[in-house]
Amino acid sequence: MFIDTAKIYVKAGDGGKGCIAFRREKFVPRGGPSGGDGGKGGDVYFSSNPQLNTLLQFRYNQHFVAERGQHGMGSDCHGKDGSDLVIEVPVGTQIFEELQDRRLLYDFQKPLERVLIARGGKGGRGNAAFKSSINQAPRRAEDGLPGEEKTLRLELKLLADVGLIGFPNVGKSTLISVISAARPKIADYPFTTLTPHLGVVEYSDDQHIVVADIPGLIEGAHGGTGLGDQFLRHVERTKLLAHLIDVSEHSGRDPVEDYHVIQRELFLFNPSLAQKPQILVASKIDILQNRDRLKAVESLARDKGLDFVAISAATREGIKGLVDLLAFRLQQAA
């Protein structure tokens, strides 16, 4: 199950209380104060784990509390510091503070990053800390300070080189299954793909391409229609978009109008998405009967100054040319 958003509560450990105590030993009259300080509460850290690819764990556990510091003890024994709590998240996770106008706290873009999110409370001082020349037997100690607590919103945005976009059933899932080891569900009905999928294309010994299969977009996607607002979020991190258009008569739509609809949704969701480098890909040419539909998309690409490739994922026609073009454009963007 792919979960890409979560709301959780985290609390760092409270500091331990300081102790009020006096030495009570034989042959040590008036031993003086011996109350130790309380231990510091544990901090809450987040760390990016490259082995994770979903926020599913936070669906079942939304409360995370670090260990509190132990209280101080007699004989000048300080309390033990609380253990830090490390919460692992996938690479690509953004952490927002929910109650502070969704302020971005951190954006994990590399594996094994680690960031402090909530600081543990300081331990209170025991009465030994208050001894002075004018106060030889203090009878006061401090409570530990509370640890920071925060309500967080986690959002996962897939990190990929190429994002496959287009209407439902234009052949995105079939394409990623052909060029990589990814095996998304493939069927001949709309919205077969309900969650993004990542595939790795081994292009050469020193280059591989990470491709994201974004579930189908429809008109109104930027506002949430068809869960489009959730899917478009994953396009934001890609370097290059491959815009697939079904040129076959099977779709029942105008392929040129399909292009304009998707471009409009990208712009309305985030204007910078519509400005990303794109390759226009005419798909399903193996079942195309009216070649004018293909020529119209090719003419559109020429007018827009876009690279154009015609493919059939079913017969593998044009696939090598598409992968070569993706690799070339990514090298240019590097």
Steps between C-alpha positions, in 0.01 A plus 500: 500500500640839399443776756651840418356727772476463877423711805688409818574631849852499641620591848855516626574362845445713809799581719531312827441671833785611720532321835500641853724283717765527774791277577426265786826316562671384815783727606385771254297740711312765307597340173319767307271486197548207262200519268597433135369665187230346283592355162426669169201374301560319172491692172284405200689460173380415150722304263463414130514128424556406132334161563161662569265620228174569681366664817291192577650456850340829610154375416509272803715704737454876524645571847873503565643591841869495589621367836497743790808570710529317829463693823806595701594289803687538825876466542543751216368252244370669189208350314567319172422688179204369303571310178453689176220390268583461130206481257584370153327635189549445124727724297282776354301561819419857601424582864258783573400639838123474484416764760746763372340586165643180353857625536748274325743359756707277272506347154682166469659481157793267573533160671615478862434864586418566864336806652395603851127581511414516873748575776485320835445694822791593721528317831430691821778580745523315829553676831876442486512753218358771726759469779684824572697665780184656635273201437672184620186283507271602212165329493401579146525322168366560152252305292622399158390701198242343269611370162383666181183362347381551146225391266657422164376434151716273287479513121688264274599618154666236288851578380526406134681615187201459269128526570253325268185710476181488298135395506402163649569201275746670265758227561716637782495184711569278200791723401665493843458121514679472165795729572557397865439221750195679645181294482199729552149370450402521135142470374279644229285730711545855634683566826667159510800666667400656832846559647828624348761240408875534462708314247876505437620489141857368470615707202875445516770392744523851645146628450160389622169681473238504775153522345177574689169374365253768612135383515276638228399865509169641383346844468466655846794299639662811650196542727485137610285340231608139464747554788702705252631744759663209684658364183626835369705546814731221384570677170656799675836334565554348156760645264319407180143415400400244240149597395324196356207555262284216372477564126283196430128529435441278804512797740212682331674833572684756292874444568587868453231604746634239746836677494346839575285361785800345678711812450224712648477274806876518553492879485203535734659271759843665483602730212858373515382148405382619161848643437685174565681346200267261320512229240177441312437127456232370264400159633305199373602552137461124447120534505485837322292503182468869414858628453374859506468475879872420527591781259297748707697416816829514311405842364407612852844395630668689218299815574582479872867422442471163677680175430264245348506119504236255378492167683313180561575345838318186390723436195809683637503729194680827572592399858877509450480840335296632793746369762794644304326838486421493872864426582624774266267764643591407858870529417434846361312599815777376731 
